[in-house]
């Protein structure tokens, strides 16, 4: 699968191993590690992951660096998004 992210093609291999993460309430996302090409704006910022809705595996895919995922997770744990959803 090739997706465009920030104007750059990112390749997700067809045999990528997507891992499912759930909050226990039925809302799941799938994540898999990806390599960012050298011309990607986030290249060189450590590892990156592709994230998709587990109920729509052929739908949109978002790309995040590891630090972005950790920062978001800490925000959830700290209640930073209370009242937004």
C-alpha positions as CSV (number, residue, x, y, z in Angstrom):
1,X,0.0,0.0,0.0
2,X,1.3,3.4,-0.9
3,X,-0.2,6.4,1.0
4,X,0.6,10.1,0.5
5,X,1.6,11.8,3.7
6,X,2.8,15.4,3.8
7,X,3.2,15.2,0.0
8,X,5.5,12.2,0.2
9,X,4.8,8.6,-0.7
10,X,5.0,6.3,2.3
11,X,5.1,2.5,1.5
12,X,3.3,0.1,3.9
13,X,4.1,-3.4,2.8
14,X,1.2,-5.7,1.9
15,X,2.5,-8.2,4.6
16,X,2.7,-5.5,7.3
17,X,1.8,-6.9,10.7
18,X,-0.9,-4.6,12.0
19,X,-1.4,-4.7,15.8
20,X,-4.8,-4.0,17.3
21,X,-5.1,-1.7,20.3
22,X,-8.4,-1.2,22.2
23,X,-9.7,0.8,25.1
24,X,-11.9,-2.2,26.2
25,X,-15.0,-0.4,25.1
26,X,-15.0,-1.6,21.5
27,X,-13.1,1.3,20.0
28,X,-10.0,-0.1,18.3
29,X,-7.2,1.1,16.1
30,X,-4.6,-0.8,14.2
31,X,-0.9,0.2,14.2
32,X,2.2,-0.9,12.3
33,X,5.7,0.4,12.2
34,X,6.7,2.2,9.0
35,X,9.9,3.6,7.5
36,X,9.8,7.2,6.4
37,X,11.6,8.0,3.2
38,X,14.5,10.5,3.4
39,X,12.4,13.3,1.7
40,X,9.6,13.1,4.3
41,X,9.5,16.1,6.7
42,X,9.5,13.8,9.8
43,X,12.4,11.6,8.5
44,X,15.1,11.4,11.2
45,X,12.8,11.9,14.1
46,X,12.9,8.3,15.2
47,X,10.5,5.5,14.6
48,X,7.1,6.1,13.0
49,X,3.8,4.2,12.9
50,X,0.9,4.0,10.6
51,X,-2.5,4.1,12.3
52,X,-5.9,3.2,10.9
53,X,-9.5,2.5,12.1
54,X,-9.7,-1.3,12.7
55,X,-13.3,-1.3,11.4
56,X,-12.2,0.4,8.1
57,X,-8.8,-1.2,7.2
58,X,-9.1,0.1,3.6
59,X,-9.8,3.6,4.8
60,X,-7.5,6.5,5.7
61,X,-4.1,5.9,7.3
62,X,-2.4,8.4,9.5
63,X,1.4,8.6,10.1
64,X,2.8,9.5,13.5
65,X,6.3,9.5,15.0
66,X,6.8,7.5,18.1
67,X,7.2,10.6,20.2
68,X,3.8,11.9,18.9
69,X,2.1,8.7,19.8
70,X,3.6,8.7,23.3
71,X,2.7,12.4,23.8
72,X,-0.9,11.7,22.8
73,X,-1.1,8.6,25.1
74,X,0.1,10.7,28.0
75,X,-2.5,13.3,27.2
76,X,-5.2,10.7,27.4
77,X,-3.9,9.3,30.7
78,X,-3.7,12.9,32.1
79,X,-7.3,13.7,31.1
80,X,-6.2,16.4,28.6
81,X,-9.1,15.5,26.3
82,X,-11.9,15.3,28.8
83,X,-15.1,16.9,27.4
84,X,-13.9,16.8,23.8
85,X,-15.3,13.4,23.0
